Structure formats: structure tokens, C-alpha cells
Amino acid sequence: MLKVLSVEQMRRVDELTTYQYGIPSLLLMENAGRSVVETIKTKFNDKIRDKRFLVLCGRGNNGGDGAVVARILWMQGAKVKAFLFGRVEDAKGDAAVNFNILRRLNGSKAPLFGSVLEFHEASNVNNVLDELEKSDVVIDSLFGTGISRPIEGDLANLLLSLKNWKSENTHSRVVISADIPSGLNADKSEPIGPAVNADITVTFTAPKLACVYPPCSNLCGELHVANIGTPASLIQSVDSRIFVTEKRDVQEWIKETEVTSDSYKKKRGRVLIIAGSENYVGAAALAANACFEAGAGMVTSAVPRAIRDAVSSRLLNEVILRDIEDQDIFSGEFDLVAIGCGLSAGLQTQELVKQVVDRRMTPILLDAEALNALSPFALKGDDEMPLILTPHIGEFKRLMGRDIRDRISDASEFAIKHRVLLVLKGERSLIAKPDGTIVINPTGDAGISRAGAGDTLAGILSAFVAQTLSTKGKSIDNIFQALLAGLYIAGKAAQIAANQISRRFLLPSEVTKYLVDASKEFEVR
């Protein structure tokens, strides 16, 4: 998992990198600029000599990063014009060093390539607007992580002009932000004012909250986290409980739960899914089918007897069908019980959910109506038989018994208070652990924001958790890892499906068909 750092934590990490390890801050700035150039070269397949770059620099360290980008691009043959909003004399420290280099190089031809570097001190934005129309790529190095107030005046007008420039030709014009899009407060997920809408953001050392949680993260485009020389031990020493799932987390889960030569159905996860009602017949089938398609070894769907035939016609042949009314189903051997999808509201469901939770012999995944039946939530989970809650924001509000003030902090506090594993579904879903750790899932697509998406996801997560429980045991950490991997791959599958079908016409039930494609890059070979 990638640790998310605040502005103050990032400042301290940079200081310690210099003081404890002797790595000069000027070298960190050089590495930051170089990492942006490497990302640019990857974006354009190393073909940068035919691109016209406009580098917009503020007077601070973020502008200094931009000065490094301009110099390196020029040295590698690109056509570069850099503008500093202010005077070189007003800059300080490492930024001033790099601006002075640009000023001395102004008008010079690059060795080998002959491209000419232009550097200007801009007194107002009008100096830049004409150049904007002549550019292919804009490098945003106006304001970094230090901003805490909205951008105003001429620079706000520049951001508007940049937005209009981009909208005129979204395919050939590219905006790349250094560290964070200018105008965003790095510590907030909500915009504080006008901000750059980047195609790519290269953030340094560690992600910041604005880079990874919406709506601000939507302005960052494709996010790259660049290592600029800070030792990993320094980042790990920072006391932050917010993380982002990374590919390595999924790779580890797939490796640890791989299908071995001695695998058989009972060793690949056994799940009981209690779901469905007369008004929501499809929910039971969606959850059970998704669970089996996501890799569970055995799936039993328990539904009300009145809808048994209707559900049966929708189930995969491999799914076992039972009646909820048959009490002996609860004595079966399962690794996980999932309950709630499509159940009817009312006293009968409340009693059923309470019975399942109180008498549980396995971990329980609670979704949909099972969550409403227990709202406001007053239970406390335990490490022996963990409770997994998967609410959307409306259900979470009912569980909390109040309005949501801040999704991240509220989710973390809820998991601590009730000792549960919480998956708070949304544009960027959150996974909270009983110790307060919270992880942001970076995958997903709005194309699946339709009825049935929650049932499908409940089935997928149940499959991942059951596979973990059958191979690794039922610790909180093991289940947490399974939830990280399941949510990541489910989101990745949704992205692939939306790209191949259509966001508008994508059915949630179609997502499971793309789980194979989503997991291919992680498979053990």
C-alpha cells in the first residue's frame, strides 16, 4: 500500500532526507524535474522533439521543479518556452538557482539538437496567452502543495484560458502537473477554488490526499508517484493511517491464494449467500453468480421458498440452491456467510439478520438490507468471527445514525468503534480496518452505477474473502488483504468493461466477464 502524506508530513520528510542522509534539496529538485520528463517521454514514446512545450512556473519550489523540466526537455531536443510569473530576484533557494540557470541559457541552442530555449519573466498573463495557442503540451508548475487559498486575479484567468485551450482540442493538447495541479489544497479532497485540470500528474515521493480522493483526484488525470531519492524507511516512519491500494497488494494476494495441484472445491472457498425477496429476485442470482465467477469453490444461494423457481432459472448451473426456511442450512460448512442482497425490509428480515449474526460460526459479510436491519449500528465485531460491512453512503449514514461529516475520518472512526471491517462504496471506495487504517481503492468506473452493482460487488468480495479464509485463515489482516484485492480487481474489470462496451449501456452483471482480463497482469506464472 502507498502511504498518503499531508503537506506538513511531506515537508518533514524532505527535511530529513537532507539532514539525515545528506541528500541536498537541490538534488531532490533535479530528480523531481527529471521524473516529470521521464513521464513525458513515456507518454509520447520518446518522441518529444516535434512537440512544443510551454512551461508555466511560479516563484516557489514547484516553479523550480518546472525550471528543471524546461532545461532537461530542451537538452533532449524539445522546443521549450518557459515563463516565470514574477522576477528571478524574487525567488529563493533552490528555485532561484534553477531560474538563474534558465536566464543564462535563454536563447541558447541545445548541444546535438540545436533547439533554442526561451525563458521569460512574465509581468502579466497576456505575455503567455499568445504562446498558449502555439503549444502542444503545457507543464503546470505554478503552485505546489503549499497553497491554502484560492487562486485569484490574473492567474485565475490564466487557469480559465488553459481550460479553454485544452477543451478546443482534447486529444492533441496535453496538460501535465508537477506534484499537484495548481489551485488544489493538497490536504483536501474538495477544491478550494479554480484549479488546473491535468491529463497527467507526477507527484513526488508519496501521494497526497487531493491526488487520490475525489472530487479533487478527478483533476489529476493519470497519477504517477515518482521516487526522487527519499529512502523508503523515512516514508514508512511517518504516522499516517491513510493509504492507496497498489498493484503489489493484488499480486501478493493472488500469489498467496493461487490454485495449486492439490486444490479442490472445498479448498477454494465455500460461501453461503442469503438473499432475495419477491421484489428483488435478481439480486440473489447476481450475488451468487458473481461469487462463483470470481473464483469461489462452492456457492450456496439461500432464498425464500416463494421465489425459489424464479431464482433457479437465473442461477449458474454450478450454484447450489436452498430455501431460507430450512434451518439446517445454517449448520453447513462454510468459510463465509454473506447476507442482505435483495432481502425485503421488515421485522422478519431484522430477526433473520440478528439470528445469523448472533449465531455465526464464520465471518459474516453484511450488505444492503442486512445493514438497514442493524441500523443504527450498535454491535461490536471480534477477531474470531469478523464482521464485514459493505454500505453505500446512504446505508452508512443510517448505520452511523447521523449525517456524514467526512467520509475518510468517519469510516475510520466507525471501524475502530465497532471493531469491524468496513467497505464504504463510492466513486473511490474506502476500506477501513479496526485499527483505524483506511485504504482508498483507485480503480472503478461510473458505468456500473446502476441497479445490481452492489449485489455483484458483494458476490465478488465474498469470493475473494472465502478464498483467503480457506487458504490462509480468518484473521482480520487476511480478510483485509482479500478486500483490497477484490475491490481493486472488480474496479479494474469495470474499467475494462466500460471501455469495451460503453459506460452508458454497461450492465453490472457483465463486469464478472472481465475479471479474467483484470487479473491477468497479476497472475503467477
Secondary structure, DSSP 8 states (H G I E B T S, - for coil): -EE---HHHHHHHHHHHHHHH---HHHHHHHHHHHHHHHHHHHTTT--TT-EEEEEE-SSHHHHHHHHHHHHHHHTT-EEEEEEES-GGG--HHHHHHHHHHHHHTT-B-TTT--BEEEEEESSTHHHHHHHHT-SEEEEES--TT--S---HHHHHHHHHHHHHHHH-TTT-EEEEESS-TT--TT-SS--S-----SEEEEESS--HHHHSTTGGGGS-EEEEE--S--HHHHHHS---EEE--HHHHHHHHHHT---TT--GGGS-EEEEE---TT-HHHHHHHHHHHHHTT-SEEEEEE-GGGHHHHHTTS-TTSEEEETT-GGGGGS--SEEEE-TT---SHHHHHHHHHHHHT-SS-EEE-THHHHHT-S------SSS-EEE---HHHHHHHHTS--S-HHHHHHHHHHHHT-EEEE-STT-EEE-TTS-EEE-----GGG-STTHHHHHHHHHHHHHHHHHHHH-S-HHHHHHHHHHHHHHHHHHHHHHHHHS-TTT--GGGGGGGHHHHHGGG---
